Amino acid sequence: MFINERILQLRYKLQRGYLTLLAVYAPEEGKTEQTEEFYETLQDQIDKINKNDYIIVAGDYNARVGKIPIQGIWAQMVKSLLTVMHTN
């Protein structure tokens, strides 16, 4: 489903439920107003997803979180996701 020019949502049926994938393309670093609007819209979409779905948010974040480059945050998220998938 097309949300806007920066967010695409896909939902797949799996053997053990559903997977919702959000493909994102965040505004460039420094565009504060656009970035805030992007993350508000992204959070709204995440809040609408069925609570039983597996969720993956992937894409180009074009940003930093604090002093940690987004790649470091992304690596932590992937590690956590793999741990959850392995334990299920």
Summary of the structure (lengths in Angstrom):
residues: 88
radius of gyration: 14.0
end to end distance: 27.6
largest distance: 42.0
contacts: 199
relative contact order: 0.18
helix: 40%
strand: 35%
